């Protein structure tokens, strides 16, 4: 049985409201003593509501903790510099940006002497935390943001040259909107622990470029929605595995080695691949022990296969109502790998692709991103 995605959106609304109330309930923060100085060394925990004022260089030395019930607000044009690989910002309370936009952002960077190694982590969001950041830049970290049992809201941020941009385990809720990921090993990973029933994530209106391994990975029975994102020149656009349930809708995937890869368990929901556009990939969609619904997609040029079934559970994949860049069914069969290819295994899955669309689907792929 497919998951009810409307219920997921309702859960997101609930957690979003709770998070905003938590943020509003923070009393008016006080600026640090050295707020008028061009730089400030921070080697102490945040134990009161605090502002790091605009135009300041903040140097993080060692482990700095934002205590629960307290807020740290970072204003625009602030550089957060991590002094060594032992420096990290741990959030138990609230971390938020203020008055940022595309031209007045916040930069999180490693110290110049640390730039060539990947050992430096940036932000750890711990149990009960709330992170609400807009227009921040994260450059050259091992893990830019690692979140565990907290709420995470990111908008307009840039992650580049990191091993892992965002790594989330057991999230209460997460929204990643209009962010850009460039040249990271892994861009986003959502993982639900087997000991919890939470991990709900929305990734929308984002752009992923030159991911070295995987752009978005959703694993261990996590729930996710990927909507209106662009993946280009990535090794693997989307990886859904181990019983995760994902709606992949209105994404454009271009020049990737593998567009979408599903690795699941039998008799568990997999989700939907709906109204996407995949072009010039080696393999468009690869299914292993999985049978998501694949409908109303534009499946354009692929070097090997547009849909490749390599599972051994004799599953039938619902791949009806797609545009295959042709109306010739014999040509379509050449772009599918399944049981009909005479594979030695008698139990390999079969792709049921008929009926087909007779022309490209205008509403497939990325749609115009709203300004607000």
Buried (B, 14 or more C-beta within 10 A) or exposed (E): EEBEBEEBEEBBEEBBEBBBEBBEEBEEBEBBEBBEEEEBBBEEBBEBBBBBBBEBBBBBBEEBBBBEBBBBBBBBBBBBBBBBBEBBBBBBBBBBBBEBEEEBBBBBBBBEEBEEEBEBBBBBBBEBBBBBBBBBBBBBBBBBBBBBBBBBBBBBBBBBBBBBBBBBBBBBBBBBBBBBBBBBBBBBBBBBBEEBEBBBBBBBBBBBBBBBBBBBBBBBBBBBBBBBBBBBBBBBBBBBBBBBBBBBBBBBBBBBBBBBBBBBBEEBBBBBBBBBBBBBBBBBBBBBBBBBBBBBBBBBEBEBBBBBBBBBBEBEBBBBBBBBBEEEEEEBBEBBBBBEEEBEEEEBBBBEBEEBBEEEBEEBBBBEBEEE
